[in-house]
């Protein structure tokens, strides 16, 4: 495999801080200075050749290209609708994928039906590719369930909030299917921040030693909440795989074709008994970490603006238009479909019951606990205090 030459690379350093309108933000390199990575489609929508990975998308048809574009557009619309619903008080929290559509759709469409996916809490696009109804993703964020789908119906595990733990689950599952002799693979998603977790290092060790058929797909969106990637590692993340004895590759995470090709390659390696692979999708989180986060407190507008020029959806649209693979009729129909999806999501969420405010205190201890009882009573008193002002201000 030909990947980025690393012999002459130096660790990236934090460039310090600067003050902007009374706020302190981390000064960072312009995206134009990003290191080399696997890219098949430039930000301008031009197809570039790659001797190693072209074969994995050589047979892609115009219809399939339009399908990838449709996936990204509808996923972005669903995500925007969920963000709006949270702002309106219908959801307790939401983790947006804005800007990461290519990484998720490209990798998601590379999986086979019999592969198994272990997500974090942001893989809405991968869930879409696996056939999970987007409205089922919202129950947990409304507080009415712990996951609204059967993982084994789509081979898509429930969302994992504990950072990095799903990589161990994925590794264990992959070791199991290897012992069963199954011709399938596992893919585990995590972020650049999770790469610092011990669970991730342990999963790398076990997967390498037992040659597990697993792909570790790291979406490096540059920020672990308010900490930049420079605070997570002194070397590019994909190079960490070398120390554990398996290959790593960095791919342009805003290039859906490159993500599709590289993930296909990695999954085929896993299925053929060649063991794990680390894929680092180099992308950018355009919005907040979650709706409880304010990214303007730690990063500047110029950084986001530079990445907006690399928008994954606009990139593929330019290619479709330049190649005459899509016309205005296609885009108009997709816009109408997008509006219909937004309407369906709104109606589905508003039809959900209000969450049980006291469910959080249940099943903490098998036999109950005095402290939990005290906390429940305090919370009950707090809730009852609102009744005192009913009809007032």
URVENPE-V834835 format. One record per residue. N is the residue number from 1. PSI is psi as a letter, one per 20 degrees, with the letter a starting at -180 (NA if undefined). BURIAL is + if it has 9 or more other C-alpha atoms within 8 Angstrom, else -. Layout:
n = [N,N]
psi = [PSI,PSI]
burial = [BURIAL,BURIAL]
This chain:
n = [1,2,3,4,5,6,7,8,9,10,11,12,13,14,15,16,17,18,19,20,21,22,23,24,25,26,27,28,29,30,31,32,33,34,35,36,37,38,39,40,41,42,43,44,45,46,47,48,49,50,51,52,53,54,55,56,57,58,59,60,61,62,63,64,65,66,67,68,69,70,71,72,73,74,75,76,77,78,79,80,81,82,83,84,85,86,87,88,89,90,91,92,93,94,95,96,97,98,99,100,101,102,103,104,105,106,107,108,109,110,111,112,113,114,115,116,117,118,119,120,121,122,123,124,125,126,127,128,129,130,131,132,133,134,135,136,137,138,139,140,141,142,143,144,145,146,147,148,149,150,151,152,153,154,155,156,157,158,159,160,161,162,163,164,165,166,167,168,169,170,171,172,173,174,175,176,177,178,179,180,181,182,183,184,185,186,187,188,189,190,191,192,193,194,195,196,197,198,199,200,201,202,203,204,205,206,207,208,209,210,211,212,213,214,215,216,217,218,219,220,221,222,223,224,225,226,227,228,229,230,231,232,233,234,235,236,237,238,239,240,241,242,243,244,245,246,247,248,249,250,251,252,253,254,255,256,257,258,259,260,261,262,263,264,265,266,267,268,269,270,271,272,273,274,275,276,277,278,279,280,281,282,283,284,285,286,287,288,289,290,291,292,293,294,295,296,297,298,299,300,301,302,303,304,305,306,307,308,309,310,311,312,313,314,315,316,317,318,319,320,321,322,323,324,325,326,327,328,329,330,331,332,333,334,335,336,337,338,339,340,341,342,343,344,345,346,347,348,349,350,351,352,353,354,355,356,357,358,359,360,361,362,363,364,365,366,367,368,369,370,371,372,373,374,375,376,377,378,379,380,381,382,383,384,385,386,387,388,389,390,391,392,393]
psi = [p,o,a,p,p,i,h,j,q,q,q,q,q,p,j,a,r,q,p,o,l,i,q,p,q,p,p,r,q,q,h,i,j,q,r,q,r,p,p,i,o,r,h,i,k,p,p,q,q,o,h,h,i,h,h,i,j,h,j,p,r,h,g,h,g,h,g,g,g,g,g,g,g,h,g,h,g,g,g,h,g,h,g,g,h,g,h,j,j,h,q,h,q,p,o,q,j,p,i,j,h,g,g,g,g,g,h,g,i,i,q,r,h,i,r,p,p,o,r,c,j,j,l,h,h,g,g,g,h,j,j,p,p,h,h,i,i,i,g,g,i,i,k,i,r,j,p,k,q,o,h,i,h,j,l,o,r,q,q,o,h,p,p,i,h,h,h,g,g,g,g,g,g,g,h,g,h,g,h,i,k,q,m,r,r,q,p,p,q,r,r,h,h,h,i,i,q,h,h,g,g,h,h,g,g,g,h,g,h,j,l,q,m,q,p,o,o,o,n,n,j,i,p,n,d,j,p,r,h,h,i,h,q,i,q,q,h,h,i,h,h,h,i,i,k,r,q,q,q,p,q,o,i,j,o,h,g,g,h,g,g,h,h,g,g,g,h,h,g,g,h,j,j,j,a,r,q,p,p,o,o,o,b,p,o,h,b,q,g,r,i,j,q,n,i,i,i,i,q,r,h,h,g,g,h,h,h,h,i,j,p,h,g,h,g,h,g,g,g,g,g,h,j,k,i,q,r,h,g,g,h,g,h,h,g,h,h,g,g,h,g,g,g,g,g,g,h,g,g,i,i,q,q,q,q,o,h,j,h,h,i,q,k,g,q,h,j,r,p,g,g,g,g,g,h,g,g,g,h,g,h,g,g,h,h,h,h,h,j,p,i,c,NA]
burial = [-,-,-,-,-,-,-,-,-,-,-,-,-,+,-,-,-,-,-,-,-,-,-,+,+,+,+,-,-,-,-,-,-,-,-,-,+,+,+,+,+,+,+,-,+,+,-,-,-,+,-,-,+,+,-,+,+,-,-,-,-,-,-,-,+,+,-,+,+,+,+,+,+,+,+,+,+,+,+,+,+,+,+,-,+,+,+,-,-,+,+,+,+,+,+,+,+,+,+,+,+,+,+,+,+,+,+,+,+,+,+,-,-,-,+,+,+,+,+,+,+,-,+,+,+,+,+,+,+,+,-,+,-,+,+,+,+,+,+,+,+,+,+,+,-,-,+,+,+,-,+,-,-,+,+,+,+,+,+,+,-,-,+,+,+,+,+,+,+,+,+,-,+,+,+,-,+,+,-,-,-,-,-,+,+,+,+,+,+,+,+,+,+,+,+,+,+,-,+,+,+,+,+,+,+,+,+,+,-,-,+,+,+,+,+,+,+,+,+,+,+,+,+,+,-,-,-,+,+,+,-,+,-,+,+,+,+,+,+,+,+,+,-,+,-,+,+,+,+,+,+,+,+,+,+,+,+,+,+,+,+,+,+,+,+,+,+,-,+,+,+,-,+,+,+,+,+,+,+,+,+,+,+,+,+,+,+,+,+,+,+,-,-,-,+,-,-,+,+,+,-,-,+,+,-,+,+,-,-,+,+,+,+,-,+,+,+,+,+,+,+,-,-,-,+,+,-,-,-,-,+,-,-,+,-,-,+,+,-,-,+,+,-,-,+,+,-,+,+,-,-,-,-,-,-,-,-,-,-,-,-,-,-,-,-,-,-,+,-,-,-,+,+,-,-,+,-,-,-,-,-,-,-,-,-,-,-,-,-,-,-,-,-]
